[in-house]
Amino acid sequence: MIEEQARVVRVDGDLAEILIQRQSACGSCNAKSGCGTSLLANWFPQRRLTLRLNNHIHAQAGDMVVLGLDEATLQRSSLLLYALPLAGLLLAAIAGEQVFGFLGLPKELGAVLSGLLGLIAALLYVRARSRAIVRRGDGGVRLLRRARTAASLAATSIGNSQTDSFGTNR
């Protein structure tokens, strides 16, 4: 399970509106000053993502929560988003080249035109499938629990401070 922290912005009945601050991994990397990826990440603004999720943990507005995404869902989504358009492009280009060659027309033109049509068709399918998944509310993202903040961790460690047989805190 892939986990990410977010903040509850509003609660509306059984739904919670969650705000996620998108971040690149560059913020925690030691090599960010000499990395091209870090430079590119600085050019693009930090975007926020808002989700409406089932609030089965009874979170309140202002709470920090932990969201979870199943790895299998991420893999399926990645295949849908990347592999399907690539396959549409390549298979249509190969088919177009063969058909145009059979008809005595320029093969390259057939490959380019058919490849673009295959890519567009695959992207339209991905778009429709993504919208259907969002409408069903089955994006795979779930509220897991309330996040433990630094203040709650400190209070827990102070309240649970016990000594072992050597007299040290555990």
DSSP file with accessible surface (Angstrom, degrees, kcal/mol):
  #  RESIDUE AA STRUCTURE BP1 BP2  ACC     N-H-->O    O-->H-N    N-H-->O    O-->H-N    TCO  KAPPA ALPHA  PHI   PSI    X-CA   Y-CA   Z-CA
    1    1 A M              0   0  100      0, 0.0     2,-0.5     0, 0.0    69,-0.2   0.000 360.0 360.0 360.0 127.1    0.0    0.0    0.0
    2    2 A I  E     -A   69   0A  74     67,-3.0    67,-2.2     2,-0.0     2,-0.3  -0.789 360.0-160.0 -89.9 129.8    1.4    3.4   -1.0
    3    3 A E  E     +A   68   0A  90     -2,-0.5     2,-0.3    65,-0.2    65,-0.2  -0.872  16.0 175.3-118.5 148.0    0.6    6.0    1.6
    4    4 A E  E     -A   67   0A  97     63,-1.9    63,-3.3    -2,-0.3     2,-0.3  -0.993  26.4-125.0-147.0 142.3    0.5    9.8    1.5
    5    5 A Q  E     +A   66   0A 104     -2,-0.3    16,-0.3    61,-0.2     2,-0.3  -0.667  35.3 164.5 -89.4 146.7   -0.5   12.4    4.0
    6    6 A A  E     -A   65   0A   4     59,-2.3    59,-2.9    -2,-0.3     2,-0.4  -0.927  32.2-112.1-150.0 171.8   -3.2   15.0    3.2
    7    7 A R  E     -AB  64  19A 122     12,-2.1    12,-3.0    -2,-0.3     2,-0.5  -0.920  22.7-126.0-115.7 138.0   -5.4   17.5    5.0
    8    8 A V  E     + B   0  18A   1     55,-2.9    54,-3.2    -2,-0.4    10,-0.2  -0.700  27.0 179.3 -79.7 122.4   -9.2   17.3    5.3
    9    9 A V  E     -     0   0A  69      8,-3.1     2,-0.3    -2,-0.5    -1,-0.2   0.852  63.5  -3.6 -91.2 -41.3  -10.6   20.6    4.0
   10   10 A R  E     - B   0  17A 130      7,-1.2     7,-3.4    51,-0.1     2,-0.5  -0.996  55.8-143.7-154.3 148.2  -14.3   20.0    4.5
   11   11 A V  E     + B   0  16A  48     -2,-0.3     2,-0.4     5,-0.2     5,-0.2  -0.976  15.8 179.8-117.4 129.7  -16.7   17.3    5.6
   12   12 A D  E >   - B   0  15A  98      3,-3.1     3,-1.9    -2,-0.5     2,-0.3  -0.857  60.7 -64.1-131.5  92.8  -20.0   16.9    3.8
   13   13 A G  T 3  S-     0   0   62     -2,-0.4    -1,-0.0     1,-0.3     0, 0.0  -0.483 119.7 -10.6  68.1-122.7  -22.1   14.0    5.3
   14   14 A D  T 3  S+     0   0  129     -2,-0.3    41,-3.7    -3,-0.1     2,-0.4   0.388 124.0  84.5 -89.2   1.8  -20.2   10.8    4.6
   15   15 A L  E <   -BC  12  54A  65     -3,-1.9    -3,-3.1    39,-0.2     2,-0.4  -0.855  59.2-160.0-109.9 143.7  -17.7   12.4    2.2
   16   16 A A  E     -BC  11  53A   0     37,-3.0    37,-2.5    -2,-0.4     2,-0.6  -0.970  15.2-138.2-119.1 133.5  -14.5   14.3    3.1
   17   17 A E  E     -BC  10  52A  33     -7,-3.4    -8,-3.1    -2,-0.4    -7,-1.2  -0.839  26.5-162.6 -91.1 119.7  -12.9   16.7    0.8
   18   18 A I  E     -BC   8  51A   0     33,-3.4    33,-2.4    -2,-0.6     2,-0.5  -0.876   9.7-153.0-110.8 135.0   -9.1   16.0    0.9
   19   19 A L  E     -BC   7  50A  42    -12,-3.0   -12,-2.1    -2,-0.4     2,-0.5  -0.930  11.4-170.4-109.8 123.2   -6.4   18.4   -0.2
   20   20 A I  E     - C   0  49A  20     29,-3.2    29,-2.8    -2,-0.5     2,-0.8  -0.954  15.8-144.7-114.5 128.1   -3.1   16.9   -1.3
   21   21 A Q  E     - C   0  48A  64     -2,-0.5     2,-0.2   -16,-0.3    27,-0.2  -0.825  22.9-136.5 -90.1 111.5   -0.1   19.1   -2.0
   22   22 A R        -     0   0  100     25,-2.4     2,-0.3    -2,-0.8    25,-0.1  -0.506  28.7-179.6 -70.8 136.1    1.8   17.4   -4.9
   23   23 A Q        -     0   0  146     -2,-0.2     2,-0.2    23,-0.1    23,-0.0  -0.976  24.4-129.5-135.3 148.0    5.5   17.3   -4.3
   24   24 A S    >   -     0   0   50     -2,-0.3     3,-1.1     1,-0.1     4,-0.2  -0.575  28.3-117.4 -87.8 162.2    8.4   16.0   -6.4
   25   25 A A  G >  S+     0   0   83      1,-0.2     3,-1.2    -2,-0.2     4,-0.3   0.616 100.5  87.5 -73.0  -8.1   10.9   13.7   -4.7
   26   26 A C  G >  S+     0   0   21      1,-0.3     3,-1.0     2,-0.2    -1,-0.2   0.734  70.4  73.0 -66.0 -23.7   13.6   16.4   -5.3
   27   27 A G  G <  S+     0   0   56     -3,-1.1    -1,-0.3     1,-0.2    -2,-0.1   0.803 105.3  35.9 -63.2 -27.5   12.8   18.2   -2.1
   28   28 A S  G <  S+     0   0  106     -3,-1.2     2,-0.3    -4,-0.2    -1,-0.2   0.365  93.5 107.7-107.6   6.9   14.5   15.4    0.0
   29   29 A C    X   -     0   0   58     -3,-1.0     3,-1.0    -4,-0.3    -3,-0.0  -0.669  59.3-148.9 -90.4 138.1   17.3   14.5   -2.4
   30   30 A N  T 3  S+     0   0  168     -2,-0.3     3,-0.4     1,-0.2    -1,-0.1   0.728  96.3  55.9 -74.7 -21.6   20.9   15.5   -1.5
   31   31 A A  T >  S+     0   0   60      1,-0.2     3,-1.2     2,-0.1    -1,-0.2   0.238  71.0 113.1 -95.8  16.8   21.9   15.9   -5.1
   32   32 A K  G X   +     0   0   99     -3,-1.0     3,-0.9     1,-0.3    -1,-0.2   0.783  67.4  62.2 -65.0 -25.7   19.2   18.4   -6.0
   33   33 A S  G 3  S+     0   0  124     -3,-0.4    -1,-0.3     1,-0.2    -2,-0.1   0.812 113.3  34.3 -72.1 -24.0   21.6   21.3   -6.6
   34   34 A G  G <  S+     0   0   74     -3,-1.2     2,-0.4     4,-0.0    -1,-0.2   0.132  97.7 103.9-114.9  23.9   23.3   19.5   -9.5
   35   35 A C    <>  -     0   0   49     -3,-0.9     4,-1.5    -4,-0.2    -9,-0.0  -0.877  58.1-151.2-115.2 134.2   20.3   17.6  -11.0
   36   36 A G  H  > S+     0   0   51     -2,-0.4     4,-2.3     1,-0.2     5,-0.2   0.843  99.2  57.8 -67.3 -34.3   18.4   18.5  -14.1
   37   37 A T  H  > S+     0   0   94      1,-0.2     4,-2.4     2,-0.2    -1,-0.2   0.903 104.5  51.5 -64.4 -38.8   15.2   16.9  -12.8
   38   38 A S  H  > S+     0   0    8      2,-0.2     4,-1.7     1,-0.2    -1,-0.2   0.902 108.2  52.2 -64.1 -39.1   15.3   19.2   -9.8
   39   39 A L  H  X S+     0   0   94     -4,-1.5     4,-1.0     1,-0.2    -2,-0.2   0.932 110.5  47.4 -63.1 -43.9   15.7   22.2  -12.1
   40   40 A L  H >X S+     0   0   89     -4,-2.3     4,-0.9     1,-0.2     3,-0.6   0.893 108.3  55.2 -63.8 -39.8   12.6   21.1  -14.1
   41   41 A A  H 3< S+     0   0   22     -4,-2.4     3,-0.4     1,-0.2    -1,-0.2   0.851 104.6  54.6 -62.8 -33.0   10.6   20.6  -10.9
   42   42 A N  H 3< S+     0   0  122     -4,-1.7    -1,-0.2     1,-0.2    -2,-0.2   0.747 101.5  59.1 -71.5 -25.5   11.4   24.2   -9.9
   43   43 A W  H << S+     0   0  171     -4,-1.0    -1,-0.2    -3,-0.6    -2,-0.2   0.777  98.9  65.3 -72.7 -28.0   10.0   25.5  -13.2
   44   44 A F  S  < S-     0   0  137     -4,-0.9     3,-0.1    -3,-0.4    -1,-0.0  -0.817  90.5-114.8-101.2 138.0    6.6   24.0  -12.6
   45   45 A P        -     0   0  103      0, 0.0     2,-0.5     0, 0.0    -2,-0.1  -0.268  32.5-101.6 -69.0 152.8    4.4   25.2   -9.8
   46   46 A Q        -     0   0   99     -4,-0.1     2,-0.3   -25,-0.0   -23,-0.1  -0.636  46.7-152.3 -70.7 120.4    3.4   22.9   -6.9
   47   47 A R        -     0   0  151     -2,-0.5   -25,-2.4   -25,-0.1     2,-0.4  -0.710   4.1-137.0-101.0 153.6   -0.1   21.9   -7.7
   48   48 A R  E     -C   21   0A 165     -2,-0.3     2,-0.4   -27,-0.2   -27,-0.2  -0.853  10.2-155.2-108.5 144.8   -2.8   20.8   -5.3
   49   49 A L  E     -C   20   0A  59    -29,-2.8   -29,-3.2    -2,-0.4     2,-0.5  -0.966   5.1-158.9-120.4 130.3   -5.1   17.9   -5.9
   50   50 A T  E     -C   19   0A  72     -2,-0.4     2,-0.3   -31,-0.2   -31,-0.2  -0.948  11.9-178.5-113.2 130.0   -8.5   17.7   -4.2
   51   51 A L  E     -C   18   0A  42    -33,-2.4   -33,-3.4    -2,-0.5     2,-0.6  -0.932  22.1-144.7-123.5 149.6  -10.4   14.4   -3.8
   52   52 A R  E     +C   17   0A 115     -2,-0.3     2,-0.3   -35,-0.2   -35,-0.2  -0.967  33.9 172.6-113.0 114.5  -13.8   13.6   -2.3
   53   53 A L  E     -C   16   0A  25    -37,-2.5   -37,-3.0    -2,-0.6     2,-0.3  -0.858  42.0 -89.3-124.3 157.0  -13.5   10.3   -0.5
   54   54 A N  E     -C   15   0A  97     -2,-0.3     2,-1.2   -39,-0.2    89,-0.4  -0.461  36.8-143.5 -63.3 126.0  -15.8    8.2    1.8
   55   55 A N    >   +     0   0   11    -41,-3.7     3,-1.2    -2,-0.3    -1,-0.1  -0.462  44.7 146.4 -95.9  64.5  -15.1    9.4    5.3
   56   56 A H  T 3   +     0   0  100     -2,-1.2    -1,-0.2     1,-0.2   -41,-0.1   0.624  69.8  59.8 -77.4  -8.5  -15.4    6.1    7.2
   57   57 A I  T 3  S-     0   0   31     -3,-0.2    -1,-0.2    88,-0.1    89,-0.1   0.408 107.5-125.1 -96.6   1.0  -12.8    7.2    9.7
   58   58 A H    <   +     0   0  134     -3,-1.2    -2,-0.1     1,-0.2     2,-0.1   0.888  42.4 179.2  58.7  44.7  -14.9   10.2   10.8
   59   59 A A        -     0   0    0      1,-0.0     2,-0.3     4,-0.0    -1,-0.2  -0.418  16.1-140.5 -73.2 152.4  -12.2   12.8   10.2
   60   60 A Q    >   -     0   0  114     -2,-0.1     3,-2.2     1,-0.1   -52,-0.3  -0.749  34.1 -77.1-110.8 161.3  -13.0   16.4   10.8
   61   61 A A  T 3  S+     0   0   61     -2,-0.3   -52,-0.2     1,-0.3     3,-0.1  -0.315 120.4  26.8 -57.1 133.5  -12.1   19.5    8.8
   62   62 A G  T 3  S+     0   0   40    -54,-3.2    -1,-0.3     1,-0.3   -53,-0.1   0.194  90.2 130.8  96.1 -15.4   -8.4   20.4    9.5
   63   63 A D    <   -     0   0   45     -3,-2.2   -55,-2.9   -56,-0.1     2,-0.5  -0.419  57.0-130.3 -70.1 144.1   -7.4   16.8   10.4
   64   64 A M  E     -A    7   0A  45     83,-0.3    83,-2.7   -57,-0.2     2,-0.3  -0.832  34.8-176.4 -89.5 132.5   -4.3   15.4    8.8
   65   65 A V  E     -AD   6 146A   0    -59,-2.9   -59,-2.3    -2,-0.5     2,-0.5  -0.842  26.0-122.3-127.9 164.3   -5.1   11.9    7.3
   66   66 A V  E     -AD   5 145A   7     79,-3.0    78,-3.0    -2,-0.3    79,-1.1  -0.947  24.2-159.1-110.5 124.5   -3.3    9.1    5.6
   67   67 A L  E     -AD   4 143A   7    -63,-3.3   -63,-1.9    -2,-0.5     2,-0.4  -0.760   7.0-154.5 -97.9 150.8   -4.5    8.1    2.2
   68   68 A G  E     -AD   3 142A   1     74,-2.7    74,-2.2    -2,-0.3     2,-0.4  -0.964  11.6-170.7-129.9 144.5   -3.7    4.7    0.7
   69   69 A L  E     -AD   2 141A  38    -67,-2.2   -67,-3.0    -2,-0.4    72,-0.2  -0.994  27.6-124.0-132.4 125.0   -3.4    3.4   -2.9
   70   70 A D     >  -     0   0   67     70,-0.6     4,-1.8    -2,-0.4     3,-0.2  -0.437  16.0-132.7 -67.5 137.8   -3.0   -0.2   -3.7
   71   71 A E  H  > S+     0   0   82      1,-0.2     4,-2.5     2,-0.2     5,-0.2   0.869 105.9  56.3 -61.6 -36.9    0.1   -1.1   -5.7
   72   72 A A  H  > S+     0   0   33      1,-0.2     4,-2.5     2,-0.2    -1,-0.2   0.901 106.0  50.8 -64.0 -37.6   -1.9   -3.3   -8.1
   73   73 A T  H  > S+     0   0   23     -3,-0.2     4,-2.5     2,-0.2    -1,-0.2   0.910 109.8  50.4 -65.3 -40.6   -4.3   -0.3   -8.9
   74   74 A L  H  X S+     0   0   70     -4,-1.8     4,-2.4     2,-0.2    -2,-0.2   0.918 110.8  49.1 -63.7 -41.6   -1.3    1.9   -9.6
   75   75 A Q  H  X S+     0   0  131     -4,-2.5     4,-2.4     2,-0.2    -2,-0.2   0.928 111.9  47.7 -64.5 -44.8    0.2   -0.7  -12.0
   76   76 A R  H  X S+     0   0  151     -4,-2.5     4,-2.4     1,-0.2    -2,-0.2   0.921 113.1  48.9 -62.6 -41.9   -3.1   -1.2  -13.8
   77   77 A S  H  X S+     0   0   56     -4,-2.5     4,-2.6     2,-0.2    -2,-0.2   0.896 110.2  51.3 -65.5 -38.8   -3.5    2.6  -14.1
   78   78 A S  H  X>S+     0   0   47     -4,-2.4     4,-2.8     2,-0.2     5,-0.7   0.913 110.5  48.5 -65.1 -41.9    0.1    3.0  -15.4
   79   79 A L  I  X>S+     0   0  115     -4,-2.4     5,-1.8     2,-0.2     4,-0.7   0.921 112.9  48.3 -63.3 -42.9   -0.5    0.4  -18.0
   80   80 A L  I  <5S+     0   0   30     -4,-2.4    -2,-0.2    -5,-0.2    -1,-0.2   0.926 117.3  41.6 -61.9 -42.9   -3.7    2.0  -19.1
   81   81 A L  I  <5S+     0   0   91     -4,-2.6    -2,-0.2    -5,-0.2    -1,-0.2   0.860 131.7  17.0 -77.0 -36.4   -2.1    5.5  -19.3
   82   82 A Y  I  X5S+     0   0  164     -4,-2.8     4,-1.4    -5,-0.2    -3,-0.2   0.851 124.5  43.6-106.5 -48.0    1.2    4.6  -20.9
   83   83 A A  I  X<S+     0   0   43     -4,-0.7     4,-2.8    -5,-0.7     5,-0.2   0.894 108.8  55.4 -73.9 -39.3    1.2    1.2  -22.6
   84   84 A L  H  ><S+     0   0   64     -5,-1.8     4,-2.7     2,-0.2     5,-0.2   0.948 109.8  44.2 -64.1 -48.1   -2.2    1.4  -24.3
   85   85 A P  H  > S+     0   0   10      0, 0.0     4,-2.4     0, 0.0    -1,-0.2   0.915 115.1  50.2 -62.5 -37.1   -1.5    4.6  -26.2
   86   86 A L  H  X S+     0   0   99     -4,-1.4     4,-2.6     2,-0.2     5,-0.2   0.933 111.9  47.2 -64.8 -43.1    1.9    3.3  -27.2
   87   87 A A  H  X S+     0   0   39     -4,-2.8     4,-2.9     1,-0.2     5,-0.4   0.913 111.3  51.7 -64.4 -41.1    0.4    0.1  -28.4
   88   88 A G  H  X S+     0   0   19     -4,-2.7     4,-1.8    -5,-0.2    31,-0.3   0.920 111.7  47.4 -60.8 -42.5   -2.3    1.9  -30.3
   89   89 A L  H  X S+     0   0   58     -4,-2.4     4,-2.1    29,-0.3    -2,-0.2   0.958 117.3  40.6 -62.7 -51.8    0.3    4.1  -32.0
   90   90 A L  H  X S+     0   0   93     -4,-2.6     4,-2.4     2,-0.2     5,-0.2   0.929 116.7  46.3 -68.3 -47.2    2.6    1.2  -33.0
   91   91 A L  H  X S+     0   0  121     -4,-2.9     4,-2.5    -5,-0.2    -1,-0.2   0.915 115.1  46.9 -65.2 -41.0    0.0   -1.3  -34.0
   92   92 A A  H  X S+     0   0   25     -4,-1.8     4,-2.9    -5,-0.4    23,-0.3   0.892 111.4  52.1 -67.6 -37.0   -1.9    1.2  -36.1
   93   93 A A  H  X S+     0   0   22     -4,-2.1     4,-2.4    21,-0.3    -2,-0.2   0.927 111.5  46.4 -64.7 -42.5    1.3    2.5  -37.7
   94   94 A I  H  X S+     0   0   98     -4,-2.4     4,-2.1     2,-0.2    -2,-0.2   0.938 114.9  46.7 -64.7 -45.1    2.3   -1.1  -38.7
   95   95 A A  H  X S+     0   0   53     -4,-2.5     4,-2.7     1,-0.2     5,-0.2   0.920 112.6  49.9 -63.6 -43.4   -1.2   -1.8  -40.1
   96   96 A G  H  X S+     0   0    4     -4,-2.9     4,-2.8     1,-0.2    15,-0.3   0.893 109.0  51.9 -63.2 -39.7   -1.3    1.5  -42.0
   97   97 A E  H  X S+     0   0   71     -4,-2.4     4,-2.1    13,-0.3    -1,-0.2   0.927 112.4  45.9 -62.4 -43.3    2.1    0.8  -43.5
   98   98 A Q  H  X S+     0   0  117     -4,-2.1     4,-2.3     2,-0.2    -2,-0.2   0.929 114.9  46.3 -65.8 -44.7    0.9   -2.6  -44.7
   99   99 A V  H  X S+     0   0   81     -4,-2.7     4,-2.1     2,-0.2     6,-0.2   0.931 113.9  47.1 -66.3 -45.9   -2.4   -1.3  -46.1
  100  100 A F  H  <>S+     0   0   41     -4,-2.8     5,-2.8     1,-0.2     4,-0.4   0.889 112.6  50.8 -64.0 -37.9   -0.9    1.6  -47.9
  101  101 A G  H ><5S+     0   0   28     -4,-2.1     3,-0.9    -5,-0.3    -1,-0.2   0.904 109.4  50.5 -64.1 -40.2    1.8   -0.6  -49.3
  102  102 A F  H 3<5S+     0   0  178     -4,-2.3    -2,-0.2     1,-0.2    -1,-0.2   0.869 111.2  48.7 -64.7 -36.3   -0.8   -3.1  -50.6
  103  103 A L  T 3<5S-     0   0  109     -4,-2.1    -1,-0.2    -5,-0.2    -2,-0.2   0.508 117.2-113.6 -83.0  -3.3   -2.8   -0.2  -52.2
  104  104 A G  T < 5S+     0   0   68     -3,-0.9    -3,-0.2    -4,-0.4    -2,-0.1   0.673  74.6 129.5  79.7  18.1    0.4    1.1  -53.9
  105  105 A L  S   <S-     0   0   86     -5,-2.8    -1,-0.3    -6,-0.2     2,-0.2  -0.574  74.7 -69.9 -98.0 165.6    0.5    4.3  -51.8
  106  106 A P     >  -     0   0   74      0, 0.0     4,-1.8     0, 0.0     5,-0.1  -0.363  40.7-150.8 -59.9 122.6    3.5    5.7  -49.9
  107  107 A K  H  > S+     0   0  103      1,-0.2     4,-2.5     2,-0.2     5,-0.2   0.867  93.0  56.0 -63.4 -38.8    4.0    3.4  -46.9
  108  108 A E  H  > S+     0   0  137      1,-0.2     4,-2.6     2,-0.2    -1,-0.2   0.904 106.2  50.6 -62.7 -40.4    5.5    6.1  -44.7
  109  109 A L  H  > S+     0   0   86      1,-0.2     4,-2.7     2,-0.2     5,-0.3   0.924 111.0  49.2 -63.4 -41.3    2.4    8.3  -45.2
  110  110 A G  H  X S+     0   0    0     -4,-1.8     4,-2.3     1,-0.2     5,-0.3   0.898 111.0  49.7 -64.0 -40.2    0.2    5.3  -44.2
  111  111 A A  H  X S+     0   0   22     -4,-2.5     4,-2.2   -15,-0.3    -2,-0.2   0.932 114.1  44.7 -65.4 -43.5    2.3    4.6  -41.1
  112  112 A V  H  X S+     0   0   87     -4,-2.6     4,-2.4     2,-0.2     5,-0.2   0.955 117.4  42.9 -67.3 -50.0    2.2    8.2  -39.9
  113  113 A L  H  X S+     0   0   80     -4,-2.7     4,-2.2     1,-0.2    -2,-0.2   0.938 118.6  43.7 -63.8 -47.0   -1.5    8.8  -40.5
  114  114 A S  H  X S+     0   0   27     -4,-2.3     4,-2.7    -5,-0.3   -21,-0.3   0.885 111.8  54.5 -67.3 -38.2   -2.6    5.5  -39.1
  115  115 A G  H  X S+     0   0    2     -4,-2.2     4,-2.5    -5,-0.3    -1,-0.2   0.925 109.4  47.4 -60.7 -43.6   -0.2    5.8  -36.2
  116  116 A L  H  X S+     0   0   89     -4,-2.4     4,-2.7     2,-0.2    -2,-0.2   0.913 112.4  49.3 -64.4 -41.8   -1.7    9.1  -35.3
  117  117 A L  H  X S+     0   0  120     -4,-2.2     4,-2.6     2,-0.2    -2,-0.2   0.910 111.7  49.1 -63.2 -40.9   -5.2    7.8  -35.6
  118  118 A G  H  X S+     0   0   13     -4,-2.7     4,-2.3     2,-0.2   -29,-0.3   0.905 112.0  48.7 -64.7 -40.3   -4.3    4.8  -33.4
  119  119 A L  H  X S+     0   0   49     -4,-2.5     4,-2.6   -31,-0.3    -2,-0.2   0.938 112.6  47.5 -64.4 -45.8   -2.8    7.1  -30.8
  120  120 A I  H  X S+     0   0   90     -4,-2.7     4,-2.5     1,-0.2     5,-0.2   0.924 112.1  50.1 -63.2 -43.0   -5.8    9.4  -30.8
  121  121 A A  H  X S+     0   0   61     -4,-2.6     4,-2.1     1,-0.2    -1,-0.2   0.923 112.0  47.7 -62.4 -42.6   -8.2    6.4  -30.5
  122  122 A A  H  X S+     0   0   11     -4,-2.3     4,-2.5     1,-0.2    -2,-0.2   0.909 111.6  50.0 -66.1 -40.5   -6.3    5.0  -27.6
  123  123 A L  H  X S+     0   0   83     -4,-2.6     4,-2.5     2,-0.2    -1,-0.2   0.893 109.7  50.9 -66.1 -37.9   -6.1    8.3  -25.8
  124  124 A L  H  X S+     0   0   97     -4,-2.5     4,-2.4     2,-0.2    -1,-0.2   0.898 110.5  49.6 -65.3 -38.3   -9.9    8.8  -26.2
  125  125 A Y  H  X S+     0   0  116     -4,-2.1     4,-2.8     2,-0.2     5,-0.2   0.930 110.5  49.6 -64.4 -44.4  -10.4    5.3  -24.8
  126  126 A V  H  X S+     0   0    9     -4,-2.5     4,-2.7     1,-0.2     5,-0.2   0.918 111.1  50.5 -60.4 -41.9   -8.2    6.1  -21.8
  127  127 A R  H  X S+     0   0  130     -4,-2.5     4,-2.3     2,-0.2    -1,-0.2   0.935 112.5  45.2 -62.3 -47.2  -10.1    9.3  -21.2
  128  128 A A  H  X S+     0   0   58     -4,-2.4     4,-2.1     2,-0.2    -2,-0.2   0.920 114.3  48.9 -63.9 -41.3  -13.5    7.6  -21.3
  129  129 A R  H  X S+     0   0  108     -4,-2.8     4,-2.1     1,-0.2    -2,-0.2   0.912 110.7  50.6 -66.2 -40.6  -12.2    4.8  -19.0
  130  130 A S  H  X S+     0   0   51     -4,-2.7     4,-2.3    -5,-0.2    -1,-0.2   0.910 110.1  49.7 -63.6 -42.9  -10.7    7.2  -16.5
  131  131 A R  H  X S+     0   0  134     -4,-2.3     4,-2.5     1,-0.2    -1,-0.2   0.888 109.6  51.7 -63.8 -38.5  -13.9    9.2  -16.3
  132  132 A A  H  X S+     0   0   27     -4,-2.1     4,-2.0     2,-0.2    -2,-0.2   0.907 109.4  50.0 -64.6 -39.5  -15.9    6.0  -15.8
  133  133 A I  H  X>S+     0   0   34     -4,-2.1     5,-2.0     2,-0.2     4,-0.9   0.925 111.8  47.9 -65.0 -41.7  -13.6    5.0  -12.9
  134  134 A V  H ><5S+     0   0  112     -4,-2.3     3,-0.6     1,-0.2    -2,-0.2   0.919 110.0  52.2 -66.5 -41.8  -14.0    8.4  -11.3
  135  135 A R  H 3<5S+     0   0  190     -4,-2.5    -1,-0.2     1,-0.3    -2,-0.2   0.890 110.0  48.9 -61.2 -39.0  -17.8    8.3  -11.7
  136  136 A R  H 3<5S-     0   0  150     -4,-2.0    -1,-0.3    -5,-0.2    -2,-0.2   0.671 108.7-127.9 -72.7 -17.6  -17.9    4.9   -9.9
  137  137 A G  T <<5S+     0   0   57     -4,-0.9     3,-0.2    -3,-0.6    -3,-0.2   0.789  72.0 125.9  75.4  25.4  -15.6    6.3   -7.2
  138  138 A D      < +     0   0   76     -5,-2.0    -4,-0.1    -6,-0.2    -1,-0.1  -0.325  14.0 130.9-112.6  47.5  -13.3    3.4   -7.7
  139  139 A G  S    S-     0   0   41      2,-0.2    -1,-0.2    -5,-0.2     3,-0.1   0.569  75.0-117.6 -76.0  -7.4  -10.0    5.3   -8.2
  140  140 A G  S    S+     0   0    6      1,-0.3   -70,-0.6    -3,-0.2     2,-0.4   0.270  75.5 124.3  91.9 -12.6   -8.3    3.1   -5.6
  141  141 A V  E     +D   69   0A  41    -72,-0.2     2,-0.3   -74,-0.1    -1,-0.3  -0.686  36.9 177.2 -85.4 132.1   -7.5    5.9   -3.2
  142  142 A R  E     -D   68   0A 121    -74,-2.2   -74,-2.7    -2,-0.4     2,-0.5  -0.966  36.1-113.9-134.6 148.9   -8.9    5.3    0.3
  143  143 A L  E     +D   67   0A   2    -89,-0.4   -76,-0.2    -2,-0.3   -87,-0.1  -0.727  35.6 176.8 -76.9 123.3   -8.8    7.1    3.6
  144  144 A L  E     -     0   0A  53    -78,-3.0     2,-0.3    -2,-0.5    -1,-0.2   0.882  50.9 -43.1 -95.9 -49.2   -6.8    4.8    5.9
  145  145 A R  E     -D   66   0A 113    -79,-1.1   -79,-3.0     3,-0.0    -1,-0.4  -0.978  65.1 -72.5-168.7 170.4   -6.5    6.6    9.2
  146  146 A R  E     -D   65   0A 117     -2,-0.3   -81,-0.3   -81,-0.2     2,-0.2  -0.587  56.1-113.7 -74.8 142.4   -5.8    9.9   10.9
  147  147 A A        -     0   0   13    -83,-2.7     2,-0.8    -2,-0.3   -83,-0.3  -0.491  21.7-121.8 -77.6 145.9   -2.2   10.9   10.7
  148  148 A R        -     0   0  134     -2,-0.2    -1,-0.1     4,-0.1     2,-0.1  -0.798  31.4-152.1 -89.0 115.2   -0.2   11.1   13.8
  149  149 A T     >  -     0   0   67     -2,-0.8     4,-2.3     1,-0.1     5,-0.2  -0.325  28.8-102.9 -81.2 169.6    1.1   14.6   14.2
  150  150 A A  H  > S+     0   0   84      1,-0.2     4,-2.3     2,-0.2     5,-0.2   0.889 122.0  52.9 -61.3 -37.4    4.3   15.5   16.0
  151  151 A A  H  > S+     0   0   74      1,-0.2     4,-2.3     2,-0.2    -1,-0.2   0.920 110.4  46.3 -66.6 -41.1    2.3   16.8   19.0
  152  152 A S  H  > S+     0   0   41      2,-0.2     4,-2.1     1,-0.2    -1,-0.2   0.865 111.7  51.9 -71.5 -32.4    0.4   13.6   19.3
  153  153 A L  H  X S+     0   0   87     -4,-2.3     4,-2.5     2,-0.2    -2,-0.2   0.915 110.5  48.4 -66.9 -40.2    3.5   11.5   19.0
  154  154 A A  H  X S+     0   0   47     -4,-2.3     4,-2.3     2,-0.2     5,-0.2   0.923 112.2  48.6 -65.8 -42.6    5.2   13.6   21.7
  155  155 A A  H  X S+     0   0   64     -4,-2.3     4,-2.5     1,-0.2    -1,-0.2   0.902 112.5  49.0 -64.6 -37.9    2.2   13.2   24.0
  156  156 A T  H  X S+     0   0   48     -4,-2.1     4,-2.0     1,-0.2    -2,-0.2   0.926 111.4  48.3 -67.5 -41.9    2.1    9.5   23.4
  157  157 A S  H  < S+     0   0   73     -4,-2.5    -2,-0.2     2,-0.2    -1,-0.2   0.883 113.8  46.8 -70.0 -33.1    5.8    9.0   24.1
  158  158 A I  H >< S+     0   0  130     -4,-2.3     3,-1.1     1,-0.2    -1,-0.2   0.932 114.4  47.2 -71.4 -42.3    5.6   11.0   27.3
  159  159 A G  H 3< S+     0   0   62     -4,-2.5    -2,-0.2     1,-0.3    -1,-0.2   0.816 116.8  43.5 -68.9 -28.1    2.5    9.1   28.4
  160  160 A N  T 3< S+     0   0  100     -4,-2.0     2,-0.5    -5,-0.2    -1,-0.3   0.224  79.2 135.1-101.2  13.2    4.0    5.8   27.6
  161  161 A S    <   +     0   0   56     -3,-1.1     2,-0.3    -5,-0.1    -3,-0.1  -0.509  27.3 163.5 -68.5 116.0    7.4    6.5   29.1
  162  162 A Q        -     0   0  109      8,-0.7     8,-2.3    -2,-0.5     2,-0.4  -0.924  32.0-126.3-129.5 158.3    8.4    3.5   31.1
  163  163 A T  B     -E  169   0B  85     -2,-0.3     6,-0.2     6,-0.2     2,-0.1  -0.815  18.0-143.9-106.8 146.3   11.7    2.3   32.4
  164  164 A D    >   -     0   0   52      4,-2.2     3,-2.1    -2,-0.4    -1,-0.0  -0.261  45.4 -77.2 -93.6-170.1   13.2   -1.1   31.8
  165  165 A S  T 3  S+     0   0  115      1,-0.3    -1,-0.0     2,-0.1    -2,-0.0   0.699 131.0  55.9 -66.7 -13.9   15.3   -3.2   34.2
  166  166 A F  T 3  S-     0   0  173      2,-0.2    -1,-0.3     3,-0.0     3,-0.1   0.410 117.2-110.2 -96.3   0.1   18.4   -0.9   33.6
  167  167 A G  S <  S+     0   0   55     -3,-2.1     2,-0.3     1,-0.3    -2,-0.1   0.640  76.2 128.3  85.1  10.4   16.5    2.3   34.5
  168  168 A T        -     0   0   75      1,-0.1    -4,-2.2     0, 0.0    -1,-0.3  -0.731  63.3-106.4-101.2 152.7   16.4    3.7   31.0
  169  169 A N  B      E  163   0B 114     -2,-0.3    -6,-0.2    -6,-0.2    -8,-0.1  -0.479 360.0 360.0 -72.6 142.5   13.3    4.9   29.2
  170  170 A R              0   0  186     -8,-2.3    -8,-0.7    -2,-0.2    -1,-0.0  -0.899 360.0 360.0-119.4 360.0   11.9    2.8   26.5
